[in-house]
Amino acid sequence: MSVEAYVFVECEHARSRDVQAELLKIAGVKEARVVTGPYDVIALVAAANFKVLGEVVISRIQAVQFVKKTLTNVVME
């Protein structure tokens, strides 16, 4: 079973582009866009299953320098 999720990322001030560039280097990140609003970057992540998705978010995305917090929304289709 494969799973996709949108990961909303809050970054340190003026670091959205830096975070976007690093997210695009992570395996499973299909897209990362700088946006306006309460979050600074939204990434579309694909993984083989929920366990792998969790590992990508916690071990890779949250470890990116200048990331303050994330919110993960799993795609339900």
Buried (B, 14 or more C-beta within 10 A) or exposed (E): EEBBBBBBBBBEEEBBEBBBEBBEEBEBBEEBEBEEEEBBBBBBBBBEEEEBBBEBBEEBBBEBEBBBEBEBEEEEE
